Amino acid sequence: MRSICFIGAGKMASAIAAGLVRQNAGFEIKAYDPSEIAADHFKEVCGGTICKELKEALAADIILLAVKPQHLAGAVQTLPS
């Protein structure tokens, strides 16, 4: 099964992931977010796995950046080149 990981587990990521689950898209769904509150909500909404470390998140087949525009630069800087 292919995996998709959301970098950012807020409302946008939760909504997209929930839609994938409803459509039975066949993805293993994961998320990484430094906010425990956002991560817990993501897991509650779609049942996805929460990655504790960014390295784990980057092992996914598909990586989707799901952060607010003002946080994009900081999120991208944490990613390896």
N, C-alpha and C positions, 0 to 999 in steps of 0.2 A: 504494500500500500504506500502510495506517495504521501509525503508529509508536507504540510504548509505551516510556517511559523510566522506569527505576527510580532513585529518589534513594536511594542506599544499594545497594551491590552485594554484600552479605554472603550468608550461607547462605539466608536467607528469599527474597531476590530471585533468587538463583541457582536455587533449587528451583522457584519460580513460572515463571521464564523457561524453564527446561529443560522444564517441563510444557507450556508454550505451543509450544515447538519440537516436542516429541513429538506434540502434537495437530495440528500443522501449522495453527496458528491464523491464519496469514497476517499476522502483525505484523512490522514491522522492529523488532528489539529492541535497546534501548540502555540504558546505565546511567551514572550519575555517582556517584563515590565518591572522597573525598580520599585514601583508603587505596589505594596501588598494589597491595598484596597482595590486597585484596578485589576490586579491579577486574580484576586478572589472573586470579583464580580464576573470576570471573563469565564472562569471555571464554572461558576454557578449558571451562567447563561447558556453556554454551549457544551460544557462537559470536557473541554479541552485540557491538555496537560500544560502545566506552568513550568517553564524552564527556569532553573535557579541561576544559571550562568549564561552569559551571552554566547560563549563557545558552544554550548549545547544547542542553543537556538539556531546558530549558523549552520548546523549539520542538516537542517531540513532541505528537502528538495526544492521548495519554493519559499522565498522570504519576502514578506510584504511589510513595508514600512507603514505603520499606522499611527503616526504621531502628528500633533498639531504643527502647522507650518512654522511657528516660532520656535519649536523644539527640534526641527528637522536637522539643522546644522550640528547640534550637539549629539543627536542620535547617529548621524552619519560619521562623525568623528570617532565614535566608539567602534565602528566596523573596521575590520582589517582591509587593506587595499588589495 
